[in-house]
């Protein structure tokens, strides 16, 4: 159920509009993966990466992205029309509905004027790709991702910015990058300060980028999802386990557990931000929080410790299944001991 107090007519900027879309997703309790799947059920394609990009910046999403997401979140056609009207108002730069009727002009007219306007007259908020869509199309026709040619963006930038200024920015950025690299090298060479003690005194093993499988030391099976779209993790027979897992070093002994889902593609293991609790799950990397892990050797296996939470993976019985949760790290708990096998 979407929160009833989310009213698109209250948004006056692109950032406020996107924030309302984020609230819709959270109130609907849907992950990016679930939204993408529901959008397909409505006959529209919405790549997870497109949705994640749209909701993680403060520029106005294209109408087809708004349409696909809202339909997936359960909005009616009447509610969708209100959202698209609010989006159109903000893109055109017209007053809110409470201030009076919008000017009688189309978004395509604004786009045409933007192409020929000078720096003094061009609207500051609307990016080139945000003023081009044809709002007259139906929601179904709009829900098709439209690629923006990077060369077109460069031509527009070149037309409005003097060449000497662009060169000055490039030179300054290059010098700053060299300074940053030198500072990072000095910082890396400095021994890290002593932190809090780990659950055991054993050193953390080195992690390489390689395909792996993760299995509990007590009992058969491997780390896996169930069929469906939740992304939550369980212990299943290794022959049926999915998605494919691989480790990715992240520095300081930490690593990410990358996933390659047969339907949803590349992702990361972590915590879904819309979940009611901190339960490990697989999701699209920009959407997953608490992604960093370390290994702590213990009793013939390893504790798989989440860096941000300070907790470890543990196997617990749940309604006939063996689910994987986070628990306070303990080398004495057999359910927390895992083996990492190369594949």
DRENRO-583178 format. One record per residue (C-alpha): residue number from 1; x, y negated, z; residue in three letters. Coordinates in pm, whole numbers, always signed. Last residue first. Layout:
N
+-----+--------+--------+--------+------+
:  nr :     px :     py :     pz : rest :
+-----+--------+--------+--------+------+
: NUM :      X :      Y :      Z :  ALA :
...
+-----+--------+--------+--------+------+
//
This chain:
343
+-----+--------+--------+--------+------+
:  nr :     px :     py :     pz : rest :
+-----+--------+--------+--------+------+
: 343 :  +3453 :  +2278 :   -808 :  UNK :
: 342 :  +3669 :  +2175 :   -513 :  UNK :
: 341 :  +3523 :  +2282 :   -182 :  UNK :
: 340 :  +3450 :  +2055 :   +115 :  UNK :
: 339 :  +3363 :  +2259 :   +425 :  UNK :
: 338 :  +3125 :  +2123 :   +685 :  UNK :
: 337 :  +3098 :  +2117 :  +1065 :  UNK :
: 336 :  +2809 :  +1913 :  +1207 :  UNK :
: 335 :  +2580 :  +2210 :  +1280 :  UNK :
: 334 :  +2855 :  +2370 :  +1490 :  UNK :
: 333 :  +2829 :  +2083 :  +1744 :  UNK :
: 332 :  +3147 :  +2076 :  +1955 :  UNK :
: 331 :  +3322 :  +1837 :  +1715 :  UNK :
: 330 :  +3054 :  +1586 :  +1803 :  UNK :
: 329 :  +2950 :  +1282 :  +1600 :  UNK :
: 328 :  +2619 :  +1127 :  +1699 :  UNK :
: 327 :  +2369 :  +1248 :  +1441 :  UNK :
: 326 :  +2284 :  +1169 :  +1077 :  UNK :
: 325 :  +2044 :  +1406 :   +901 :  UNK :
: 324 :  +2055 :  +1706 :   +669 :  UNK :
: 323 :  +1745 :  +1924 :   +642 :  UNK :
: 322 :  +1742 :  +2302 :   +675 :  UNK :
: 321 :  +1394 :  +2402 :   +567 :  UNK :
: 320 :  +1112 :  +2595 :   +735 :  UNK :
: 319 :   +944 :  +2284 :   +869 :  UNK :
: 318 :  +1272 :  +2115 :   +966 :  UNK :
: 317 :  +1581 :  +2294 :  +1099 :  UNK :
: 316 :  +1876 :  +2054 :  +1152 :  UNK :
: 315 :  +2208 :  +2028 :   +968 :  UNK :
: 314 :  +2432 :  +1739 :  +1071 :  UNK :
: 313 :  +2611 :  +1461 :   +884 :  UNK :
: 312 :  +2808 :  +1234 :  +1115 :  UNK :
: 311 :  +2749 :   +900 :  +1286 :  UNK :
: 310 :  +2954 :   +579 :  +1311 :  UNK :
: 309 :  +2677 :   +407 :  +1115 :  UNK :
: 308 :  +2901 :   +196 :   +893 :  UNK :
: 307 :  +3179 :   +454 :   +838 :  UNK :
: 306 :  +2957 :   +759 :   +791 :  UNK :
: 305 :  +3139 :  +1065 :   +929 :  UNK :
: 304 :  +3158 :  +1402 :   +756 :  UNK :
: 303 :  +3296 :  +1621 :  +1039 :  UNK :
: 302 :  +3530 :  +1877 :   +893 :  UNK :
: 301 :  +3590 :  +2250 :   +917 :  UNK :
: 300 :  +3814 :  +2496 :  +1106 :  UNK :
: 299 :  +3733 :  +2351 :  +1448 :  UNK :
: 298 :  +3757 :  +1982 :  +1358 :  UNK :
: 297 :  +3917 :  +1772 :  +1084 :  UNK :
: 296 :  +3757 :  +1430 :  +1053 :  UNK :
: 295 :  +3646 :  +1327 :   +703 :  UNK :
: 294 :  +3551 :   +969 :   +620 :  UNK :
: 293 :  +3240 :   +825 :   +458 :  UNK :
: 292 :  +3138 :   +501 :   +286 :  UNK :
: 291 :  +2792 :   +457 :   +129 :  UNK :
: 290 :  +2608 :   +278 :   +412 :  UNK :
: 289 :  +2350 :   +116 :   +183 :  UNK :
: 288 :  +2202 :   +259 :   -138 :  UNK :
: 287 :  +2029 :    +38 :   -396 :  UNK :
: 286 :  +2340 :    -70 :   -586 :  UNK :
: 285 :  +2444 :   +301 :   -608 :  UNK :
: 284 :  +2118 :   +452 :   -736 :  UNK :
: 283 :  +2002 :   +703 :   -480 :  UNK :
: 282 :  +2087 :  +1018 :   -286 :  UNK :
: 281 :  +1981 :  +1047 :    +76 :  UNK :
: 280 :  +2112 :  +1047 :   +430 :  UNK :
: 279 :  +1850 :   +944 :   +689 :  UNK :
: 278 :  +1879 :   +612 :   +866 :  UNK :
: 277 :  +1511 :   +569 :   +948 :  UNK :
: 276 :  +1191 :   +430 :   +797 :  UNK :
: 275 :  +1341 :   +443 :   +449 :  UNK :
: 274 :  +1329 :   +126 :   +236 :  UNK :
: 273 :  +1707 :    +75 :   +241 :  UNK :
: 272 :  +1777 :   +434 :   +122 :  UNK :
: 271 :  +2085 :   +553 :   +311 :  UNK :
: 270 :  +2403 :   +693 :   +157 :  UNK :
: 269 :  +2497 :   +925 :   -128 :  UNK :
: 268 :  +2567 :   +755 :   -457 :  UNK :
: 267 :  +2422 :   +761 :   -808 :  UNK :
: 266 :  +2477 :   +865 :  -1168 :  UNK :
: 265 :  +2184 :  +1003 :  -1373 :  UNK :
: 264 :  +1814 :  +1006 :  -1289 :  UNK :
: 263 :  +1715 :  +1340 :  -1442 :  UNK :
: 262 :  +2008 :  +1581 :  -1391 :  UNK :
: 261 :  +2137 :  +1373 :  -1097 :  UNK :
: 260 :  +2508 :  +1299 :  -1100 :  UNK :
: 259 :  +2613 :  +1209 :   -745 :  UNK :
: 258 :  +2910 :  +1019 :   -603 :  UNK :
: 257 :  +3016 :  +1077 :   -245 :  UNK :
: 256 :  +3209 :   +766 :   -155 :  UNK :
: 255 :  +3546 :   +765 :    +20 :  UNK :
: 254 :  +3726 :   +628 :   +323 :  UNK :
: 253 :  +4091 :   +696 :   +412 :  UNK :
: 252 :  +4173 :   +325 :   +408 :  UNK :
: 251 :  +4074 :   +291 :    +46 :  UNK :
: 250 :  +3754 :   +379 :   -143 :  UNK :
: 249 :  +3844 :   +722 :   -283 :  UNK :
: 248 :  +3564 :   +870 :   -499 :  UNK :
: 247 :  +3441 :  +1222 :   -422 :  UNK :
: 246 :  +3222 :  +1421 :   -658 :  UNK :
: 245 :  +2881 :  +1586 :   -631 :  UNK :
: 244 :  +2654 :  +1750 :   -891 :  UNK :
: 243 :  +2288 :  +1695 :   -806 :  UNK :
: 242 :  +2185 :  +1962 :   -723 :  UNK :
: 241 :  +2209 :  +2297 :   -545 :  UNK :
: 240 :  +2040 :  +2602 :   -703 :  UNK :
: 239 :  +2346 :  +2831 :   -717 :  UNK :
: 238 :  +2458 :  +2696 :   -378 :  UNK :
: 237 :  +2141 :  +2814 :   -206 :  UNK :
: 236 :  +1987 :  +2505 :    -43 :  UNK :
: 235 :  +2087 :  +2286 :   +252 :  UNK :
: 234 :  +1889 :  +1964 :   +253 :  UNK :
: 233 :  +1927 :  +1601 :   +148 :  UNK :
: 232 :  +1666 :  +1332 :    +89 :  UNK :
: 231 :  +1647 :  +1184 :   -265 :  UNK :
: 230 :  +1272 :  +1129 :   -229 :  UNK :
: 229 :  +1193 :  +1190 :   -597 :  UNK :
: 228 :  +1092 :  +1553 :   -628 :  UNK :
: 227 :  +1278 :  +1884 :   -621 :  UNK :
: 226 :  +1476 :  +1919 :   -300 :  UNK :
: 225 :  +1820 :  +1766 :   -285 :  UNK :
: 224 :  +2138 :  +1958 :   -216 :  UNK :
: 223 :  +2426 :  +2024 :    +24 :  UNK :
: 222 :  +2525 :  +2388 :     -8 :  UNK :
: 221 :  +2409 :  +2724 :   +124 :  UNK :
: 220 :  +2510 :  +2992 :   +375 :  UNK :
: 219 :  +2529 :  +2951 :   +750 :  UNK :
: 218 :  +2761 :  +2777 :   +994 :  UNK :
: 217 :  +3047 :  +2601 :   +811 :  UNK :
: 216 :  +2796 :  +2391 :   +622 :  UNK :
: 215 :  +2857 :  +2343 :   +250 :  UNK :
: 214 :  +2966 :  +2044 :    +43 :  UNK :
: 213 :  +3047 :  +2094 :   -324 :  UNK :
: 212 :  +3317 :  +1906 :   -503 :  UNK :
: 211 :  +3416 :  +1737 :   -828 :  UNK :
: 210 :  +3731 :  +1530 :   -792 :  UNK :
: 209 :  +3862 :  +1185 :   -709 :  UNK :
: 208 :  +4104 :  +1261 :   -428 :  UNK :
: 207 :  +4061 :  +1239 :    -52 :  UNK :
: 206 :  +4348 :  +1264 :   +195 :  UNK :
: 205 :  +4275 :  +1447 :   +517 :  UNK :
: 204 :  +4187 :  +1251 :   +832 :  UNK :
: 203 :  +4435 :  +1312 :  +1113 :  UNK :
: 202 :  +4333 :  +1539 :  +1402 :  UNK :
: 201 :  +4284 :  +1362 :  +1736 :  UNK :
: 200 :  +3915 :  +1441 :  +1745 :  UNK :
: 199 :  +3596 :  +1231 :  +1756 :  UNK :
: 198 :  +3798 :   +939 :  +1622 :  UNK :
: 197 :  +3950 :   +681 :  +1855 :  UNK :
: 196 :  +3853 :   +315 :  +1805 :  UNK :
: 195 :  +4087 :   +115 :  +1589 :  UNK :
: 194 :  +4464 :    +57 :  +1587 :  UNK :
: 193 :  +4548 :   -229 :  +1358 :  UNK :
: 192 :  +4627 :   -159 :   +993 :  UNK :
: 191 :  +4995 :   -153 :   +891 :  UNK :
: 190 :  +5075 :   -451 :   +663 :  UNK :
: 189 :  +5163 :   -342 :   +309 :  UNK :
: 188 :  +4800 :   -371 :   +204 :  UNK :
: 187 :  +4788 :   -732 :   +322 :  UNK :
: 186 :  +5102 :   -822 :   +128 :  UNK :
: 185 :  +4961 :   -656 :   -185 :  UNK :
: 184 :  +4628 :   -833 :   -133 :  UNK :
: 183 :  +4804 :  -1169 :   -106 :  UNK :
: 182 :  +4997 :  -1103 :   -427 :  UNK :
: 181 :  +4679 :   -996 :   -610 :  UNK :
: 180 :  +4495 :  -1307 :   -484 :  UNK :
: 179 :  +4773 :  -1537 :   -606 :  UNK :
: 178 :  +4769 :  -1373 :   -950 :  UNK :
: 177 :  +4391 :  -1406 :   -967 :  UNK :
: 176 :  +4406 :  -1774 :   -871 :  UNK :
: 175 :  +4656 :  -1843 :  -1149 :  UNK :
: 174 :  +4435 :  -1667 :  -1401 :  UNK :
: 173 :  +4122 :  -1851 :  -1280 :  UNK :
: 172 :  +4299 :  -2186 :  -1318 :  UNK :
: 171 :  +4410 :  -2102 :  -1673 :  UNK :
: 170 :  +4059 :  -1988 :  -1772 :  UNK :
: 169 :  +3894 :  -2296 :  -1615 :  UNK :
: 168 :  +4133 :  -2530 :  -1796 :  UNK :
: 167 :  +4071 :  -2353 :  -2126 :  UNK :
: 166 :  +3695 :  -2395 :  -2084 :  UNK :
: 165 :  +3739 :  -2765 :  -2005 :  UNK :
: 164 :  +3961 :  -2820 :  -2309 :  UNK :
: 163 :  +3700 :  -2653 :  -2532 :  UNK :
: 162 :  +3426 :  -2897 :  -2432 :  UNK :
: 161 :  +3110 :  -2735 :  -2285 :  UNK :
: 160 :  +2764 :  -2751 :  -2444 :  UNK :
: 159 :  +2813 :  -2585 :  -2785 :  UNK :
: 158 :  +3066 :  -2338 :  -2644 :  UNK :
: 157 :  +2817 :  -2222 :  -2381 :  UNK :
: 156 :  +2548 :  -2166 :  -2643 :  UNK :
: 155 :  +2789 :  -1978 :  -2870 :  UNK :
: 154 :  +2910 :  -1765 :  -2577 :  UNK :
: 153 :  +2555 :  -1668 :  -2480 :  UNK :
: 152 :  +2485 :  -1566 :  -2840 :  UNK :
: 151 :  +2801 :  -1355 :  -2847 :  UNK :
: 150 :  +2680 :  -1169 :  -2537 :  UNK :
: 149 :  +2374 :  -1050 :  -2737 :  UNK :
: 148 :  +2084 :  -1010 :  -2494 :  UNK :
: 147 :  +1914 :   -670 :  -2499 :  UNK :
: 146 :  +1535 :   -655 :  -2463 :  UNK :
: 145 :  +1387 :   -393 :  -2230 :  UNK :
: 144 :  +1035 :   -287 :  -2341 :  UNK :
: 143 :   +749 :   -349 :  -2100 :  UNK :
: 142 :   +611 :   -646 :  -2292 :  UNK :
: 141 :   +396 :   -432 :  -2521 :  UNK :
: 140 :   +222 :   -267 :  -2226 :  UNK :
: 139 :   +179 :   -600 :  -2044 :  UNK :
: 138 :    +15 :   -747 :  -2357 :  UNK :
: 137 :   +213 :   -994 :  -2563 :  UNK :
: 136 :   +140 :  -1365 :  -2539 :  UNK :
: 135 :   +437 :  -1416 :  -2309 :  UNK :
: 134 :   +683 :  -1378 :  -2595 :  UNK :
: 133 :  +1020 :  -1369 :  -2425 :  UNK :
: 132 :  +1279 :  -1644 :  -2500 :  UNK :
: 131 :  +1293 :  -1868 :  -2195 :  UNK :
: 130 :  +1473 :  -1627 :  -1960 :  UNK :
: 129 :  +1753 :  -1527 :  -2196 :  UNK :
: 128 :  +1871 :  -1883 :  -2227 :  UNK :
: 127 :  +1879 :  -1941 :  -1848 :  UNK :
: 126 :  +1599 :  -2153 :  -1702 :  UNK :
: 125 :  +1703 :  -2351 :  -1394 :  UNK :
: 124 :  +1875 :  -2664 :  -1524 :  UNK :
: 123 :  +1630 :  -2767 :  -1796 :  UNK :
: 122 :  +1811 :  -2930 :  -2091 :  UNK :
: 121 :  +1766 :  -3310 :  -2119 :  UNK :
: 120 :  +2103 :  -3448 :  -2004 :  UNK :
: 119 :  +2307 :  -3159 :  -2142 :  UNK :
: 118 :  +2160 :  -3220 :  -2488 :  UNK :
: 117 :  +1852 :  -3050 :  -2629 :  UNK :
: 116 :  +1853 :  -2858 :  -2957 :  UNK :
: 115 :  +1824 :  -2496 :  -2841 :  UNK :
: 114 :  +1629 :  -2596 :  -2531 :  UNK :
: 113 :  +1357 :  -2754 :  -2747 :  UNK :
: 112 :  +1300 :  -2424 :  -2925 :  UNK :
: 111 :  +1280 :  -2234 :  -2598 :  UNK :
: 110 :  +1035 :  -2485 :  -2453 :  UNK :
: 109 :   +811 :  -2448 :  -2757 :  UNK :
: 108 :   +835 :  -2068 :  -2721 :  UNK :
: 107 :   +706 :  -2103 :  -2365 :  UNK :
: 106 :   +389 :  -2257 :  -2504 :  UNK :
: 105 :   +254 :  -2606 :  -2441 :  UNK :
: 104 :    -57 :  -2748 :  -2284 :  UNK :
: 103 :    +92 :  -2868 :  -1958 :  UNK :
: 102 :     -8 :  -2668 :  -1648 :  UNK :
: 101 :   -325 :  -2759 :  -1462 :  UNK :
: 100 :   -304 :  -2928 :  -1122 :  UNK :
:  99 :    -89 :  -2936 :   -810 :  UNK :
:  98 :   -229 :  -2621 :   -651 :  UNK :
:  97 :   -155 :  -2425 :   -968 :  UNK :
:  96 :   +213 :  -2502 :   -923 :  UNK :
:  95 :   +368 :  -2771 :  -1141 :  UNK :
:  94 :   +529 :  -2679 :  -1477 :  UNK :
:  93 :   +891 :  -2575 :  -1517 :  UNK :
:  92 :   +810 :  -2354 :  -1813 :  UNK :
:  91 :   +989 :  -2062 :  -1647 :  UNK :
:  90 :   +809 :  -2127 :  -1317 :  UNK :
:  89 :   +464 :  -2142 :  -1478 :  UNK :
:  88 :   +530 :  -1831 :  -1688 :  UNK :
:  87 :   +630 :  -1633 :  -1380 :  UNK :
:  86 :   +316 :  -1742 :  -1196 :  UNK :
:  85 :   +100 :  -1640 :  -1493 :  UNK :
:  84 :   +283 :  -1306 :  -1512 :  UNK :
:  83 :   +215 :  -1245 :  -1144 :  UNK :
:  82 :   -152 :  -1338 :  -1172 :  UNK :
:  81 :   -195 :  -1111 :  -1477 :  UNK :
:  80 :    -39 :   -824 :  -1283 :  UNK :
:  79 :   -294 :   -872 :  -1004 :  UNK :
:  78 :   -579 :   -842 :  -1257 :  UNK :
:  77 :   -418 :   -538 :  -1420 :  UNK :
:  76 :   -399 :   -371 :  -1079 :  UNK :
:  75 :    -72 :   -347 :   -888 :  UNK :
:  74 :    +30 :     +2 :   -771 :  UNK :
:  73 :   +406 :    -27 :   -733 :  UNK :
:  72 :   +465 :   +131 :  -1075 :  UNK :
:  71 :   +239 :   -131 :  -1236 :  UNK :
:  70 :   +438 :   -401 :  -1059 :  UNK :
:  69 :   +773 :   -265 :  -1173 :  UNK :
:  68 :   +676 :   -219 :  -1538 :  UNK :
:  67 :   +522 :   -564 :  -1569 :  UNK :
:  66 :   +806 :   -749 :  -1395 :  UNK :
:  65 :  +1061 :   -571 :  -1617 :  UNK :
:  64 :   +857 :   -650 :  -1931 :  UNK :
:  63 :   +829 :  -1014 :  -1823 :  UNK :
:  62 :  +1207 :  -1066 :  -1807 :  UNK :
:  61 :  +1345 :  -1122 :  -1460 :  UNK :
:  60 :  +1399 :  -1483 :  -1342 :  UNK :
:  59 :  +1738 :  -1550 :  -1189 :  UNK :
:  58 :  +1807 :  -1488 :   -821 :  UNK :
:  57 :  +2003 :  -1164 :   -848 :  UNK :
:  56 :  +1971 :   -820 :   -693 :  UNK :
:  55 :  +1613 :   -749 :   -799 :  UNK :
:  54 :  +1677 :   -778 :  -1174 :  UNK :
:  53 :  +2003 :   -582 :  -1162 :  UNK :
:  52 :  +1842 :   -297 :   -970 :  UNK :
:  51 :  +1549 :   -284 :  -1213 :  UNK :
:  50 :  +1776 :   -272 :  -1517 :  UNK :
:  49 :  +2001 :     -8 :  -1359 :  UNK :
:  48 :  +1700 :   +209 :  -1278 :  UNK :
:  47 :  +1589 :   +201 :  -1641 :  UNK :
:  46 :  +1225 :    +91 :  -1687 :  UNK :
:  45 :  +1047 :   +259 :  -1976 :  UNK :
:  44 :   +672 :   +212 :  -2001 :  UNK :
:  43 :   +399 :   +474 :  -2046 :  UNK :
:  42 :   +234 :   +431 :  -1707 :  UNK :
:  41 :   +386 :   +764 :  -1594 :  UNK :
:  40 :   +721 :   +627 :  -1709 :  UNK :
:  39 :   +674 :   +337 :  -1467 :  UNK :
:  38 :   +610 :   +589 :  -1189 :  UNK :
:  37 :   +948 :   +752 :  -1254 :  UNK :
:  36 :  +1135 :   +423 :  -1259 :  UNK :
:  35 :   +959 :   +312 :   -940 :  UNK :
:  34 :  +1051 :   +640 :   -767 :  UNK :
:  33 :  +1418 :   +600 :   -860 :  UNK :
:  32 :  +1428 :   +240 :   -745 :  UNK :
:  31 :  +1297 :   +358 :   -408 :  UNK :
:  30 :   +935 :   +306 :   -311 :  UNK :
:  29 :   +795 :   +199 :    +26 :  UNK :
:  28 :   +523 :    -14 :   -142 :  UNK :
:  27 :   +597 :   -285 :   +116 :  UNK :
:  26 :   +966 :   -271 :    +25 :  UNK :
:  25 :   +902 :   -295 :   -349 :  UNK :
:  24 :   +652 :   -579 :   -310 :  UNK :
:  23 :   +889 :   -766 :    -77 :  UNK :
:  22 :  +1162 :   -746 :   -342 :  UNK :
:  21 :   +918 :   -888 :   -597 :  UNK :
:  20 :   +844 :  -1176 :   -358 :  UNK :
:  19 :  +1218 :  -1246 :   -333 :  UNK :
:  18 :  +1237 :  -1247 :   -713 :  UNK :
:  17 :   +970 :  -1519 :   -731 :  UNK :
:  16 :  +1144 :  -1725 :   -462 :  UNK :
:  15 :  +1473 :  -1708 :   -655 :  UNK :
:  14 :  +1299 :  -1802 :   -983 :  UNK :
:  13 :  +1157 :  -2113 :   -819 :  UNK :
:  12 :   +814 :  -2236 :   -705 :  UNK :
:  11 :   +669 :  -1915 :   -563 :  UNK :
:  10 :   +340 :  -1958 :   -375 :  UNK :
:   9 :   +135 :  -1844 :   -676 :  UNK :
:   8 :   +301 :  -1502 :   -651 :  UNK :
:   7 :   +107 :  -1421 :   -330 :  UNK :
:   6 :   +240 :  -1143 :   -106 :  UNK :
:   5 :     +3 :  -1149 :   +194 :  UNK :
:   4 :   -167 :   -822 :   +100 :  UNK :
:   3 :   +145 :   -608 :   +163 :  UNK :
:   2 :   +141 :   -339 :   -103 :  UNK :
:   1 :     +0 :     +0 :     +0 :  UNK :
+-----+--------+--------+--------+------+
//
